């Protein structure tokens, strides 16, 4: 009850299924030209990158 913010740490992507997450992004955000659009909510973590490929 010290009201301090605590950060969660994971090792080697153990917080989520990395492979499944990538497949979900590819299935839902692949463009006609083959590029993968990065969802807006994830762009801050990707240095503002909008597309992969």
C-alpha distance matrix in Angstrom:
0.0 3.8 5.4 8.0 10.6 11.5 15.2 17.0 20.1 23.2 26.5 29.9 28.8 27.1 24.8 27.9 31.6 33.0 36.6 35.9 34.1 37.0 39.5 37.7 37.9 41.5 42.5 41.0 41.5 44.8 47.4 51.2 51.8 49.5 46.6 43.0 41.3 37.7 35.6 34.5 30.8 31.3 33.6 31.0 30.3 34.0 34.9 36.3 38.8 40.2 42.3 42.7 46.3
3.8 0.0 3.8 5.5 8.9 10.4 14.1 16.6 19.5 22.9 26.0 29.4 28.6 27.4 25.2 28.4 32.1 33.2 36.8 36.5 34.4 37.1 39.9 38.3 38.0 41.6 42.9 41.4 41.6 44.8 47.3 51.1 51.5 49.2 46.1 42.7 40.9 37.2 35.3 33.9 30.3 30.7 32.6 29.8 29.1 32.8 33.3 34.9 37.6 39.3 41.5 41.9 45.6
5.4 3.8 0.0 3.8 6.6 9.0 12.6 15.3 18.5 22.0 25.3 28.5 27.3 26.3 23.7 26.7 30.5 31.4 35.0 34.5 32.2 34.8 37.5 35.7 35.4 39.0 40.3 38.5 38.6 41.9 44.3 48.0 48.5 46.4 43.3 39.9 37.9 34.2 32.1 30.6 27.0 27.7 29.6 26.8 26.4 30.2 30.6 32.0 34.7 36.2 38.6 39.3 43.0
8.0 5.5 3.8 0.0 3.8 6.3 9.7 12.8 15.8 19.4 22.6 25.8 24.8 24.1 21.8 25.0 28.7 29.2 33.0 32.8 30.4 32.8 35.8 34.2 33.6 37.2 38.7 37.1 37.0 40.1 42.5 46.3 46.5 44.3 41.2 37.8 35.9 32.2 30.5 29.0 25.5 25.7 27.4 24.4 23.8 27.5 27.8 29.5 32.2 34.0 36.3 36.8 40.5
10.6 8.9 6.6 3.8 0.0 3.8 6.6 9.8 12.9 16.5 19.8 22.8 21.5 21.1 18.7 21.6 25.3 25.7 29.5 29.3 26.8 29.1 32.1 30.6 29.9 33.5 35.1 33.5 33.3 36.4 38.8 42.6 42.8 40.5 37.4 34.0 32.2 28.5 26.8 25.4 21.9 22.0 23.8 20.9 20.1 23.9 24.4 26.1 28.6 30.4 32.6 33.1 36.7
11.5 10.4 9.0 6.3 3.8 0.0 3.8 6.6 9.6 13.2 16.5 19.6 18.6 17.9 15.8 19.0 22.7 23.2 27.0 27.1 24.8 27.2 30.2 29.0 28.6 32.0 33.7 32.4 32.4 35.3 38.0 41.7 41.9 39.4 36.4 33.0 31.5 27.8 26.5 25.6 22.0 21.5 23.6 21.0 19.6 23.2 24.1 26.1 28.3 30.2 32.0 32.1 35.6
15.2 14.1 12.6 9.7 6.6 3.8 0.0 3.8 6.4 10.0 13.3 16.2 15.2 14.9 12.8 16.1 19.7 19.9 23.6 23.9 21.6 23.8 26.9 25.9 25.4 28.7 30.6 29.5 29.4 32.1 34.8 38.6 38.6 36.0 33.0 29.7 28.4 24.7 23.6 23.0 19.5 18.6 20.6 18.2 16.3 19.9 21.0 23.2 25.1 27.1 28.7 28.6 32.0
17.0 16.6 15.3 12.8 9.8 6.6 3.8 0.0 3.8 6.8 10.4 13.3 12.1 11.4 9.3 12.8 16.3 16.9 20.6 20.9 18.9 21.3 24.3 23.5 23.3 26.6 28.3 27.6 27.8 30.4 33.3 37.0 37.1 34.3 31.6 28.2 27.3 23.7 22.8 22.7 19.2 18.0 20.5 18.6 16.3 19.6 21.3 23.5 24.9 26.6 27.8 27.4 30.7
20.1 19.5 18.5 15.8 12.9 9.6 6.4 3.8 0.0 3.8 6.9 10.0 9.6 9.3 8.4 12.0 15.1 15.2 18.9 19.9 18.2 20.1 23.3 23.0 22.9 25.7 27.8 27.5 27.6 29.8 32.8 36.4 36.2 33.2 30.6 27.4 26.9 23.4 23.1 23.4 20.2 18.2 20.5 18.8 15.9 18.8 20.7 23.2 24.2 26.3 27.1 26.1 29.3
23.2 22.9 22.0 19.4 16.5 13.2 10.0 6.8 3.8 0.0 3.8 6.6 6.2 5.6 5.8 9.2 11.9 12.1 15.7 16.9 15.6 17.5 20.5 20.7 20.8 23.4 25.5 25.6 25.9 27.8 31.1 34.5 34.3 31.1 28.8 25.6 25.6 22.4 22.3 23.3 20.3 18.0 20.4 19.4 16.1 18.4 20.8 23.3 23.7 25.6 25.9 24.5 27.4
26.5 26.0 25.3 22.6 19.8 16.5 13.3 10.4 6.9 3.8 0.0 3.8 5.6 5.6 7.8 10.4 12.1 11.8 15.0 16.9 16.2 17.5 20.4 21.3 21.5 23.6 25.8 26.5 26.6 28.1 31.4 34.7 34.2 30.8 28.7 25.8 26.3 23.3 23.9 25.1 22.5 19.7 21.9 21.1 17.5 19.2 21.7 24.4 24.4 26.4 26.2 24.4 26.9
29.9 29.4 28.5 25.8 22.8 19.6 16.2 13.3 10.0 6.6 3.8 0.0 3.8 5.5 8.4 9.6 10.2 9.2 11.9 14.4 13.9 14.7 17.6 19.0 19.1 20.8 23.2 24.2 24.3 25.4 28.7 31.8 31.2 27.7 25.8 23.1 24.0 21.4 22.4 24.0 21.8 18.7 20.8 20.5 16.8 17.8 20.6 23.2 22.6 24.5 23.9 21.7 23.9
28.8 28.6 27.3 24.8 21.5 18.6 15.2 12.1 9.6 6.2 5.6 3.8 0.0 3.8 5.4 6.1 7.2 6.3 9.7 11.5 10.6 12.0 14.9 15.7 16.0 18.1 20.3 21.0 21.3 22.8 26.2 29.4 29.1 25.7 23.8 20.7 21.4 18.7 19.3 21.1 18.7 15.9 18.3 18.4 14.8 16.1 19.2 21.3 20.8 22.3 21.8 19.9 22.5
27.1 27.4 26.3 24.1 21.1 17.9 14.9 11.4 9.3 5.6 5.6 5.5 3.8 0.0 3.8 5.5 7.1 8.2 11.2 12.3 12.1 14.2 16.6 17.1 18.1 20.3 22.0 22.7 23.5 25.2 28.8 31.9 32.0 28.5 26.8 23.6 24.2 21.5 21.7 23.4 20.8 18.4 21.2 21.2 17.8 19.4 22.5 24.5 24.2 25.5 25.1 23.3 25.8
24.8 25.2 23.7 21.8 18.7 15.8 12.8 9.3 8.4 5.8 7.8 8.4 5.4 3.8 0.0 3.8 7.1 8.6 12.0 12.1 11.1 13.9 16.2 15.9 16.8 19.6 21.0 21.2 22.0 24.2 27.7 31.0 31.4 28.2 26.2 22.7 22.8 19.9 19.4 20.9 18.0 16.0 19.2 19.1 16.0 18.2 21.3 22.9 22.9 24.0 24.0 22.8 25.7
27.9 28.4 26.7 25.0 21.6 19.0 16.1 12.8 12.0 9.2 10.4 9.6 6.1 5.5 3.8 0.0 3.8 5.8 8.8 8.4 7.6 10.7 12.6 12.3 13.6 16.2 17.4 17.8 19.0 21.1 24.6 27.9 28.4 25.1 23.5 20.0 20.3 17.8 17.4 19.5 16.9 15.0 18.3 18.9 16.0 17.6 21.0 22.3 21.8 22.3 22.0 20.7 23.4
31.6 32.1 30.5 28.7 25.3 22.7 19.7 16.3 15.1 11.9 12.1 10.2 7.2 7.1 7.1 3.8 0.0 3.8 5.6 5.4 6.1 8.7 10.1 10.6 12.4 14.3 15.4 16.5 17.9 19.5 23.2 26.1 26.7 23.2 22.0 18.8 19.7 17.8 17.9 20.6 18.5 16.3 19.5 20.6 17.6 18.5 22.2 23.3 22.2 22.5 21.5 19.8 22.0
33.0 33.2 31.4 29.2 25.7 23.2 19.9 16.9 15.2 12.1 11.8 9.2 6.3 8.2 8.6 5.8 3.8 0.0 3.8 5.5 5.0 6.2 8.6 9.9 10.6 12.3 14.2 15.5 16.1 17.4 21.0 23.9 24.1 20.5 19.1 16.0 17.2 15.2 16.1 18.8 17.1 14.4 17.0 18.4 15.2 15.5 19.2 20.4 19.0 19.6 18.4 16.4 18.6
36.6 36.8 35.0 33.0 29.5 27.0 23.6 20.6 18.9 15.7 15.0 11.9 9.7 11.2 12.0 8.8 5.6 3.8 0.0 3.8 5.4 5.2 6.3 8.7 10.0 10.6 12.3 14.3 15.3 15.9 19.6 22.1 22.3 18.7 17.9 15.1 17.0 15.9 17.0 20.2 19.1 16.4 18.9 20.8 17.8 17.4 21.2 22.1 20.2 20.3 18.4 16.1 17.7
35.9 36.5 34.5 32.8 29.3 27.1 23.9 20.9 19.9 16.9 16.9 14.4 11.5 12.3 12.1 8.4 5.4 5.5 3.8 0.0 3.8 5.5 5.1 6.1 8.7 9.8 10.4 12.2 14.0 15.1 18.9 21.5 22.3 18.9 18.2 15.2 16.7 15.6 16.0 19.3 18.1 16.1 19.0 21.1 18.5 18.5 22.3 22.7 21.0 20.5 18.9 17.2 19.0
34.1 34.4 32.2 30.4 26.8 24.8 21.6 18.9 18.2 15.6 16.2 13.9 10.6 12.1 11.1 7.6 6.1 5.0 5.4 3.8 0.0 3.8 5.5 5.1 6.3 8.7 10.0 10.7 11.9 13.6 17.3 20.4 21.1 17.8 16.5 13.1 13.9 12.3 12.5 15.7 14.4 12.3 15.3 17.4 15.0 15.1 18.9 19.2 17.7 17.3 16.2 14.9 17.3
37.0 37.1 34.8 32.8 29.1 27.2 23.8 21.3 20.1 17.5 17.5 14.7 12.0 14.2 13.9 10.7 8.7 6.2 5.2 5.5 3.8 0.0 3.8 5.4 5.1 6.2 8.6 10.0 10.3 11.2 14.8 17.8 18.0 14.6 13.3 10.2 11.8 10.8 12.1 15.5 15.0 12.5 14.6 17.1 14.7 13.9 17.7 18.0 15.8 15.4 13.6 11.7 13.8
39.5 39.9 37.5 35.8 32.1 30.2 26.9 24.3 23.3 20.5 20.4 17.6 14.9 16.6 16.2 12.6 10.1 8.6 6.3 5.1 5.5 3.8 0.0 3.8 5.4 5.0 6.0 8.5 9.9 10.2 14.0 16.5 17.3 13.9 13.5 10.8 12.8 12.8 13.8 17.5 17.3 15.3 17.5 20.3 18.2 17.3 21.0 20.8 18.5 17.4 15.3 13.5 14.9
37.7 38.3 35.7 34.2 30.6 29.0 25.9 23.5 23.0 20.7 21.3 19.0 15.7 17.1 15.9 12.3 10.6 9.9 8.7 6.1 5.1 5.4 3.8 0.0 3.8 5.4 5.2 6.1 8.3 9.9 13.6 16.4 17.8 14.9 14.2 11.0 11.9 11.6 11.6 15.3 15.0 13.6 16.2 19.1 17.5 17.0 20.7 20.1 18.2 16.7 15.2 14.3 16.3
37.9 38.0 35.4 33.6 29.9 28.6 25.4 23.3 22.9 20.8 21.5 19.1 16.0 18.1 16.8 13.6 12.4 10.6 10.0 8.7 6.3 5.1 5.4 3.8 0.0 3.8 5.5 5.3 5.6 7.6 11.1 14.4 15.4 12.6 11.2 7.6 8.3 7.9 8.5 12.2 12.4 10.8 12.9 16.1 14.7 13.8 17.4 16.5 14.5 12.9 11.4 10.9 13.2
41.5 41.6 39.0 37.2 33.5 32.0 28.7 26.6 25.7 23.4 23.6 20.8 18.1 20.3 19.6 16.2 14.3 12.3 10.6 9.8 8.7 6.2 5.0 5.4 3.8 0.0 3.8 5.6 5.5 5.3 9.1 11.8 12.6 9.5 8.9 6.2 8.4 9.5 11.0 14.7 15.6 13.9 15.2 18.6 17.3 15.7 19.0 18.1 15.4 13.7 11.2 10.0 11.3
42.5 42.9 40.3 38.7 35.1 33.7 30.6 28.3 27.8 25.5 25.8 23.2 20.3 22.0 21.0 17.4 15.4 14.2 12.3 10.4 10.0 8.6 6.0 5.2 5.5 3.8 0.0 3.8 6.0 6.2 9.6 11.8 13.7 11.0 11.3 9.0 10.6 11.9 12.5 16.3 17.1 16.1 17.8 21.2 20.1 18.9 22.2 21.0 18.5 16.3 14.1 13.5 14.5
41.0 41.4 38.5 37.1 33.5 32.4 29.5 27.6 27.5 25.6 26.5 24.2 21.0 22.7 21.2 17.8 16.5 15.5 14.3 12.2 10.7 10.0 8.5 6.1 5.3 5.6 3.8 0.0 3.8 6.1 9.0 11.7 14.0 12.0 11.5 8.7 8.9 10.1 9.8 13.4 14.4 14.0 15.8 19.2 18.7 17.8 20.9 19.2 17.1 14.6 13.1 13.5 15.1
41.5 41.6 38.6 37.0 33.3 32.4 29.4 27.8 27.6 25.9 26.6 24.3 21.3 23.5 22.0 19.0 17.9 16.1 15.3 14.0 11.9 10.3 9.9 8.3 5.6 5.5 6.0 3.8 0.0 3.8 6.3 9.8 11.4 9.6 8.3 5.5 5.2 7.2 7.7 11.3 13.0 12.4 13.3 17.0 16.8 15.3 18.1 16.2 13.8 11.0 9.5 10.2 12.0
44.8 44.8 41.9 40.1 36.4 35.3 32.1 30.4 29.8 27.8 28.1 25.4 22.8 25.2 24.2 21.1 19.5 17.4 15.9 15.1 13.6 11.2 10.2 9.9 7.6 5.3 6.2 6.1 3.8 0.0 3.8 6.8 8.1 6.0 5.8 4.4 6.3 9.2 10.9 14.3 16.3 15.2 15.6 19.3 18.9 16.8 19.5 17.7 14.7 12.0 9.4 9.4 9.9
47.4 47.3 44.3 42.5 38.8 38.0 34.8 33.3 32.8 31.1 31.4 28.7 26.2 28.8 27.7 24.6 23.2 21.0 19.6 18.9 17.3 14.8 14.0 13.6 11.1 9.1 9.6 9.0 6.3 3.8 0.0 3.8 5.4 5.3 5.4 6.1 7.0 10.7 12.4 15.1 17.8 17.0 16.7 20.5 20.7 18.2 20.4 18.1 15.1 11.9 9.4 10.3 10.2
51.2 51.1 48.0 46.3 42.6 41.7 38.6 37.0 36.4 34.5 34.7 31.8 29.4 31.9 31.0 27.9 26.1 23.9 22.1 21.5 20.4 17.8 16.5 16.4 14.4 11.8 11.8 11.7 9.8 6.8 3.8 0.0 3.8 5.5 7.5 9.4 10.7 14.4 16.1 18.7 21.6 20.8 20.4 24.2 24.3 21.7 23.7 21.4 18.3 15.2 12.5 13.1 11.9
51.8 51.5 48.5 46.5 42.8 41.9 38.6 37.1 36.2 34.3 34.2 31.2 29.1 32.0 31.4 28.4 26.7 24.1 22.3 22.3 21.1 18.0 17.3 17.8 15.4 12.6 13.7 14.0 11.4 8.1 5.4 3.8 0.0 3.8 5.8 8.9 10.8 14.4 16.8 19.2 22.2 21.0 20.0 23.7 23.7 20.7 22.3 20.3 16.9 14.2 11.2 11.2 9.3
49.5 49.2 46.4 44.3 40.5 39.4 36.0 34.3 33.2 31.1 30.8 27.7 25.7 28.5 28.2 25.1 23.2 20.5 18.7 18.9 17.8 14.6 13.9 14.9 12.6 9.5 11.0 12.0 9.6 6.0 5.3 5.5 3.8 0.0 3.8 6.6 9.5 12.7 15.5 18.3 20.8 19.1 18.6 22.2 21.7 18.8 20.9 19.4 15.8 13.6 10.0 9.1 7.2
46.6 46.1 43.3 41.2 37.4 36.4 33.0 31.6 30.6 28.8 28.7 25.8 23.8 26.8 26.2 23.5 22.0 19.1 17.9 18.2 16.5 13.3 13.5 14.2 11.2 8.9 11.3 11.5 8.3 5.8 5.4 7.5 5.8 3.8 0.0 3.8 6.4 9.5 12.5 15.1 17.7 15.9 15.0 18.6 18.2 15.1 17.2 15.6 12.0 9.8 6.2 5.7 4.8
43.0 42.7 39.9 37.8 34.0 33.0 29.7 28.2 27.4 25.6 25.8 23.1 20.7 23.6 22.7 20.0 18.8 16.0 15.1 15.2 13.1 10.2 10.8 11.0 7.6 6.2 9.0 8.7 5.5 4.4 6.1 9.4 8.9 6.6 3.8 0.0 3.8 6.3 9.3 12.3 14.4 12.6 12.3 16.0 15.4 12.9 15.4 13.9 10.7 8.5 5.4 5.1 6.5
41.3 40.9 37.9 35.9 32.2 31.5 28.4 27.3 26.9 25.6 26.3 24.0 21.4 24.2 22.8 20.3 19.7 17.2 17.0 16.7 13.9 11.8 12.8 11.9 8.3 8.4 10.6 8.9 5.2 6.3 7.0 10.7 10.8 9.5 6.4 3.8 0.0 3.8 6.3 8.9 11.5 10.3 9.7 13.5 13.8 11.5 13.7 11.6 8.9 5.9 4.5 6.5 9.0
37.7 37.2 34.2 32.2 28.5 27.8 24.7 23.7 23.4 22.4 23.3 21.4 18.7 21.5 19.9 17.8 17.8 15.2 15.9 15.6 12.3 10.8 12.8 11.6 7.9 9.5 11.9 10.1 7.2 9.2 10.7 14.4 14.4 12.7 9.5 6.3 3.8 0.0 3.8 6.3 8.3 6.5 6.3 10.1 10.1 8.4 11.0 9.1 7.2 5.3 5.5 7.2 10.7
35.6 35.3 32.1 30.5 26.8 26.5 23.6 22.8 23.1 22.3 23.9 22.4 19.3 21.7 19.4 17.4 17.9 16.1 17.0 16.0 12.5 12.1 13.8 11.6 8.5 11.0 12.5 9.8 7.7 10.9 12.4 16.1 16.8 15.5 12.5 9.3 6.3 3.8 0.0 3.8 5.5 5.5 6.5 9.9 10.6 10.1 12.5 10.4 9.7 7.7 9.0 11.0 14.4
34.5 33.9 30.6 29.0 25.4 25.6 23.0 22.7 23.4 23.3 25.1 24.0 21.1 23.4 20.9 19.5 20.6 18.8 20.2 19.3 15.7 15.5 17.5 15.3 12.2 14.7 16.3 13.4 11.3 14.3 15.1 18.7 19.2 18.3 15.1 12.3 8.9 6.3 3.8 0.0 3.8 5.4 5.2 7.9 9.9 9.9 11.3 8.7 9.4 7.8 10.5 13.1 16.6
30.8 30.3 27.0 25.5 21.9 22.0 19.5 19.2 20.2 20.3 22.5 21.8 18.7 20.8 18.0 16.9 18.5 17.1 19.1 18.1 14.4 15.0 17.3 15.0 12.4 15.6 17.1 14.4 13.0 16.3 17.8 21.6 22.2 20.8 17.7 14.4 11.5 8.3 5.5 3.8 0.0 3.8 5.8 7.1 8.5 10.0 11.7 10.1 11.3 10.7 13.1 15.1 18.7
31.3 30.7 27.7 25.7 22.0 21.5 18.6 18.0 18.2 18.0 19.7 18.7 15.9 18.4 16.0 15.0 16.3 14.4 16.4 16.1 12.3 12.5 15.3 13.6 10.8 13.9 16.1 14.0 12.4 15.2 17.0 20.8 21.0 19.1 15.9 12.6 10.3 6.5 5.5 5.4 3.8 0.0 3.8 5.7 5.6 6.6 9.2 8.5 9.1 9.3 11.2 12.4 16.2
33.6 32.6 29.6 27.4 23.8 23.6 20.6 20.5 20.5 20.4 21.9 20.8 18.3 21.2 19.2 18.3 19.5 17.0 18.9 19.0 15.3 14.6 17.5 16.2 12.9 15.2 17.8 15.8 13.3 15.6 16.7 20.4 20.0 18.6 15.0 12.3 9.7 6.3 6.5 5.2 5.8 3.8 0.0 3.8 5.3 4.8 6.3 4.7 5.9 6.7 9.3 11.2 14.8
31.0 29.8 26.8 24.4 20.9 21.0 18.2 18.6 18.8 19.4 21.1 20.5 18.4 21.2 19.1 18.9 20.6 18.4 20.8 21.1 17.4 17.1 20.3 19.1 16.1 18.6 21.2 19.2 17.0 19.3 20.5 24.2 23.7 22.2 18.6 16.0 13.5 10.1 9.9 7.9 7.1 5.7 3.8 0.0 3.8 5.4 5.4 5.3 8.1 9.9 12.7 14.3 17.9
30.3 29.1 26.4 23.8 20.1 19.6 16.3 16.3 15.9 16.1 17.5 16.8 14.8 17.8 16.0 16.0 17.6 15.2 17.8 18.5 15.0 14.7 18.2 17.5 14.7 17.3 20.1 18.7 16.8 18.9 20.7 24.3 23.7 21.7 18.2 15.4 13.8 10.1 10.6 9.9 8.5 5.6 5.3 3.8 0.0 3.8 5.7 7.3 8.7 11.0 12.9 13.4 17.0
34.0 32.8 30.2 27.5 23.9 23.2 19.9 19.6 18.8 18.4 19.2 17.8 16.1 19.4 18.2 17.6 18.5 15.5 17.4 18.5 15.1 13.9 17.3 17.0 13.8 15.7 18.9 17.8 15.3 16.8 18.2 21.7 20.7 18.8 15.1 12.9 11.5 8.4 10.1 9.9 10.0 6.6 4.8 5.4 3.8 0.0 3.8 5.4 5.5 8.3 9.7 10.0 13.5
34.9 33.3 30.6 27.8 24.4 24.1 21.0 21.3 20.7 20.8 21.7 20.6 19.2 22.5 21.3 21.0 22.2 19.2 21.2 22.3 18.9 17.7 21.0 20.7 17.4 19.0 22.2 20.9 18.1 19.5 20.4 23.7 22.3 20.9 17.2 15.4 13.7 11.0 12.5 11.3 11.7 9.2 6.3 5.4 5.7 3.8 0.0 3.8 5.6 9.1 11.2 12.1 15.2
36.3 34.9 32.0 29.5 26.1 26.1 23.2 23.5 23.2 23.3 24.4 23.2 21.3 24.5 22.9 22.3 23.3 20.4 22.1 22.7 19.2 18.0 20.8 20.1 16.5 18.1 21.0 19.2 16.2 17.7 18.1 21.4 20.3 19.4 15.6 13.9 11.6 9.1 10.4 8.7 10.1 8.5 4.7 5.3 7.3 5.4 3.8 0.0 3.8 6.3 9.4 11.4 14.5
38.8 37.6 34.7 32.2 28.6 28.3 25.1 24.9 24.2 23.7 24.4 22.6 20.8 24.2 22.9 21.8 22.2 19.0 20.2 21.0 17.7 15.8 18.5 18.2 14.5 15.4 18.5 17.1 13.8 14.7 15.1 18.3 16.9 15.8 12.0 10.7 8.9 7.2 9.7 9.4 11.3 9.1 5.9 8.1 8.7 5.5 5.6 3.8 0.0 3.8 5.9 7.7 10.7
40.2 39.3 36.2 34.0 30.4 30.2 27.1 26.6 26.3 25.6 26.4 24.5 22.3 25.5 24.0 22.3 22.5 19.6 20.3 20.5 17.3 15.4 17.4 16.7 12.9 13.7 16.3 14.6 11.0 12.0 11.9 15.2 14.2 13.6 9.8 8.5 5.9 5.3 7.7 7.8 10.7 9.3 6.7 9.9 11.0 8.3 9.1 6.3 3.8 0.0 3.8 7.1 10.0
42.3 41.5 38.6 36.3 32.6 32.0 28.7 27.8 27.1 25.9 26.2 23.9 21.8 25.1 24.0 22.0 21.5 18.4 18.4 18.9 16.2 13.6 15.3 15.2 11.4 11.2 14.1 13.1 9.5 9.4 9.4 12.5 11.2 10.0 6.2 5.4 4.5 5.5 9.0 10.5 13.1 11.2 9.3 12.7 12.9 9.7 11.2 9.4 5.9 3.8 0.0 3.8 6.4
42.7 41.9 39.3 36.8 33.1 32.1 28.6 27.4 26.1 24.5 24.4 21.7 19.9 23.3 22.8 20.7 19.8 16.4 16.1 17.2 14.9 11.7 13.5 14.3 10.9 10.0 13.5 13.5 10.2 9.4 10.3 13.1 11.2 9.1 5.7 5.1 6.5 7.2 11.0 13.1 15.1 12.4 11.2 14.3 13.4 10.0 12.1 11.4 7.7 7.1 3.8 0.0 3.8
46.3 45.6 43.0 40.5 36.7 35.6 32.0 30.7 29.3 27.4 26.9 23.9 22.5 25.8 25.7 23.4 22.0 18.6 17.7 19.0 17.3 13.8 14.9 16.3 13.2 11.3 14.5 15.1 12.0 9.9 10.2 11.9 9.3 7.2 4.8 6.5 9.0 10.7 14.4 16.6 18.7 16.2 14.8 17.9 17.0 13.5 15.2 14.5 10.7 10.0 6.4 3.8 0.0
